[in-house]
Amino acid sequence: MDENDKPLFEIDENYPLLHPGVLQVTMAQRMASGEDASKRAKDTWKIIDNWLGLDGKEFGPEQYSKVTKAWNAYRLMTIQTPLFVEGMAYKPPPEVIRAFDRMSNPYPKTVSSVKTSAIKYAIMVVAIVIAAITVGIYWASTFNLI
């Protein structure tokens, strides 16, 4: 077999590639189990641990599937409109959504500032578009193009 015909990565079926949600949950577990773990990290892990039903057991295929499904739904919920979210077939439980929020945003006070920034950005874009249209109309009328 030619060197170029070999696969770049060998994938073992027993060890699936880590899904971003599984990676986040694994990191949350490690952070909560540390000696200097914060109360927030411990509380977040307690929610996830209860939801998955681990109780100190090993993270297995059943939990992997559950986290993958919930994380995918969670990510969709963060980028879609409320109307879309209402019609979703599967939504993680509210406490799990809050835990995912904590894991995704370690700085809780920035969430509102990010939303505010998004609104400011949208207003700025609208203002630029209106200004561009106004200038275009002015120049078009000045040179008798309209």
N, C-alpha and C positions, 0 to 999 in steps of 0.2 A: 504494500500500500504506500502510495506517495505521501510525503509529509503534509502536503496541502489537502489531502483527502481526509485527514484525521479531524475529528471534532475539536474545537477550541477548548471546550469544557466538558468534562465527564460528569454526568448528572446521575446520582444514585437515587433510585426511586424511593428508598427508605427515608431519605432526607430531602424533602422538597425545599425549593428556594424559599427564603424567608419573605413573607408577605409584609408590607409596611405596618399593618395593624398588629401582626404577631410580633414584629420587632418592637413596636411601641409598648405592647403589653409585657414583653420580656424585659425591656428596660425599666418599666414601672416596677416590676417584681424585684429586680436587682436594687433599684433605688430604695425601695421600702424595706429591704432586708438588711441594709447597711446599718452599722452601729450608730452612725450619726444621721440617720434618716429623719426627715422632718415629719411633723404630724400630718401635713398635707399629703406627702408621699405615701405614708402608711394608710391614711384614710382612702386614698385613691386605689391603692392595691387591694384593700379590704373589699371595696365595691366590686372590683373585677374578679377577685378570688371567689367571692360569694356567688356572683353571676355564673362563673365557669364551673363552680362546684369542685374546685381543686382540693381544698382543705389539706394542703401539703403534698398532694399527689403530683406526679409528673405531668407535664403538659403534653397531651397526646393528640392524635388525629381528630378526635371529636372536638376538642377545644380549639384546635387549629382551624377547623371548618367553621365553628361558631364565631370565632374572632374575625376571620376573613369576611364572612357574610356581614357581620355587624359593622366592621370598619368600612367596607365598601359602601354600605347604606349611609353611614355617618358622613363620609366624604361627599357623597351626593347631596346630602342634606345641607352641607355647609356652602355649596355653590349654587343650589337651585332655588327657584322661587317658592314661596310658601304654598302656592297652589299645587305645584309639582309634588312637594313633600307630603301634602295631604293625601295624594293619590298613590303613594308608594305602597307596594305590597308588603314590604317588611321594613320595620323601623326598630332599632334597638330600644330596650327599655330606657326610660328617662334618666335613671341613675347612671346607667352605662354611658349615655350620651354626655352627662356631666363629667364622668370620669375621663372619657375620651377628650372632652374639652380641656380638662386639666392637663392631660398628657400632651396634647397638641400645643397648648399655650401655657408655658411655665410662668408667664408673667401676666396674671389675670387683669391687671389694671390697663393693659394695652389693648384689650379687646374692644372696649368702647372707643378708644382713640383710633383704632384701625377703622371702625365703622364710620367715625366722624371724618377721618381722612378720606375714605371712599366717597362720602357725600360731598366733601369739599372738592375732590377731584372731578366728580361728575358735574358739579356746578361750573367749575373752571372750563371743562370741555365744552359745555353748552354755551358759555359766554364766548369762548373763542370761535365757535361755529357761527354764532349770531354776529360777532364782529366781522368775520370773514364774509358773510353774506352781505352785511351792510356796506362794507368797502367795495365788494363786487358790484353791488347795485349802484353805488356812487360813481365808480369809474365807468360802468356801462352807460349811465345816463350822461356823464360828462362827455364821453366820446360818441354820443348818439348811437350806441349799439342796441339800445332797447327802445 
